[in-house]
Amino acid sequence: MNKENKKETVCAIVVTYNRKNLLLECLEAIRRQTRPVDGIYIIDNASDDGTPELLKEKGYIPELPPFNISEPYEIEHKIINLVDGNHISVFYVRMHENTGGAGGFYEGVKRGYERGYDWLWLMDDDGLPEKDCLMKQMPNRKDIVTGPLVIDSRTKKFVFNYKRFDKFPYNTNIRLFQVYFPLTVAFNGFLISKEIISDVGFPEANLFYQWDDVEYSIRIIKKRYKVEIRKDAIFYHPTSNGYRNLNDLKLYFIIRNRIYVLLKHYGFGVKLLKNLIVFTIMMLKGQIGPKVFFVGMKDGLFYKLKKPGEIQL
């Protein structure tokens, strides 16, 4: 990290919904960063599990937000950094409805950008960055987006398939190298500068669940910015179970969003065809219901980004 980066401000953006205890662990991990953050935006997607009450109890917010709101409500507070004792500005945003991860990241990036932070560090509430994660992610240039190496906290295995991007053997001791390779970066430690945001815009708000980070990464790459994974920056996050045990609504979003994003950025081509075939096979195997399959396909192909209440499955 160079001297210039020490002067630049970083704001963490954390989107949460009904995971108050995991949220507290995430916030504490942010407060322990050896490269301290200057701000934290907590975007609460209308949690009903007592999230604001617990945040007030732990000193993250001074008072409870109103609950009968028709638009997002923001509270600002200060909390102590657990490394150097300096203050961090905490902005708690109570959403008026559950806008999903996509809507939450849109709201957080927009607000953090408008407050003038130099860098925004995006993550879910169940993410746990190691204490030096941010320090090792900070690039020397503002035209680079970086992500950490995401590892399952229970199994210690890679959450994503990094093998196909890595020029070293898959079983390389990841702590021995700082290797960079291009790919899309998940919103698990996604670090982006205000200069890139100014050019690319904000994340797509209306995707609700899944592939909002992929869509944003594609936009960034198409603008010819670099996207890198910093292999010595470690970020813990539970491994996804893929399509298993997902309800119809989540399966719908997976189908719709993937078709929408691929069609939007690549048109009718091999990428889209491969996914159409995969989803068709899954339907024939009974892994996806016919109605979920056809409604998701139709809405993706016709760019209909419906909200959960508007979807009939």
Buried (B, 14 or more C-beta within 10 A) or exposed (E): BEEEBEEBBBBBBBBBBBBBEBBBBBBEBBBBBBBBBBBBBBBBBBBEBEBBEBBBEBEBBEEEBEEEEEEBBBBEBEBEBBEEEEEBBBBBBBBBBBBBBBBBBBBBBBBBBEBEBBBBBBBBBBBBBBBBBBBBBBBEEBBBBBBBBBBBBEEEEBBBEBEEEBEBEEEEEBEEEEBBBEBBBBBBBBBBBBBBBEEBBBBBBBBBBBBBBBBBBBBBBEEEBBBBBBBBBBBBBBBEEEEEEBEBBBBBBBBBBBBBBBBBBEEEEEBBEEBBEEBEEBBEEEBBBEEBBEBBBEBBBEEBBBEBEEBEE
